[in-house]
Amino acid sequence: MIKRADVVVVGGGVIGCSVAYYLAKKGVRVIVVEKKEGLSLGASGANQGGCPLQLFKSPVLELARESLKLYKNLAEEIECDIEYENVGSLVCSVDEKQYPDMKKHFQDKRREGINVRLIEGHQLRKLEPTLGEDIIVGVEEWDSYMVNPFKVNYGFAYAARKLGTEFLFSSQVKKIERDKERIASVITDREKIKTNFLVNAAGAWASEIGKMLGLTIPVRARRGQIMVTEPVPLNKRWRYILDADYLTTAFDLAAVEDSKEARIKLGVAGSYIQEKSGNWTIGSSRDFAGYNNRVTMQTLKYMAKRAIKFVPKLKDISCIRTFAGLRPFCYGDGLPILSKIKSPQNFVIATGHAGEGMTLAPITGKLIAELITESGTSLSIDAFSFSRFKNIN
């Protein structure tokens, strides 16, 4: 069977569905090819839905800021309650040696124009009595937000479908046909799709799509494990609490690999989100385990033990679920790849978001749609160009 599309998007996660939606808004005929049987069965359904602005540095910070603007009105635009909630965030430390680093983090964020406040441990506990006695200092800000990751993924997909996008589930790409310097068609295990553009939004599997074109896309699967608790009364002030070690485990791979501490080696640092329902999601970890998306008892124990240091009441409540997801980590430099490439000329890459895919999904979709349909993008994406990996290819 032969199908035709203006653009084929490989990957039905939140990035692929966002790309499809923003393209469809521009009148582009899109087909999304997803190898799994439905939505949110990969990283998009295995995350906490937190969007912490104070964690980001330039050039990703600029993307995060623009995504925040899009998120504020997204529910109304796509006609789906994505459970957007402005909850702020608190990054805090239980290590005296980190105090200078926390102060520097505070100063850096202020210079970047983020409204942050440095608060000593004793004052933190007055504001939020559930915080642990070991916490020595924290940095709060109130632009961070949370969303329901399932509803964002489904919301983008449904909105795209209303605009004419076709979704092919349980459909795996087997071959990509070229006509000289351009992609001519995509061959799946079910059909052939002739297309003018191909967008690789395959997440942790993006490198496999690249191989079909003789390209090395420097993305690996990085496993993240999460625990979910039973519901308990809502915290008084902060429902999004982050361990200062998260700044290392999430954004400094070299420091993780050089660490002699087993917990850090597994990328375990606290990310604690209490949803409106009262449930806590306890994350997270980052390790390279190929495509193994199973949880491990060793990592869960490290996560639980760490969580109790920050929110001691967690030791008295039950864990009702655990899960893991595979995040697309760019081992070239840790930044996303948002780019056309020189050859084939109509191949576009949108991957490498690591644990920030949910935060960056709206702006990624918007920019990729602009990249395909317009002469330029509304926000510079030069820092995310595939051309920065000249030595790899």
ABEGO torsion letter per residue (X at the ends): XBBBBABBBBEABAAAAAAAAAAAAAGBBBBBBBABABBGABAAABBAGBBBAAABBOAAAAAAAAAAAAAAAAAAAAGBBAGBBBAEBBBBBABAAAAAAAAAAAAAAAAAGBBBBBBBAAAAAAABAABBAABABBBBBAABBBBBAAAAAAAAAAAAAAAGBBBBBGBBBABBBBBEABBABBBBAABBBBBABBBBAAEAAAAAAAAAAGBBBBBBBBBBBBBBBBBBBBBAABABBBBAAAAAAAABAAAAAABABAAAAAGBBBBBBBBAAGBBBBOBBBBBAEABABBBAAAAAAAAAAAAAABAAAAABBBABBBBBBBBBBAAAGBBBBBBBAOBAABBBBBGAEAAAAAAAAAAAAAAAAAAABABBABBAAAABAAAAAAAX
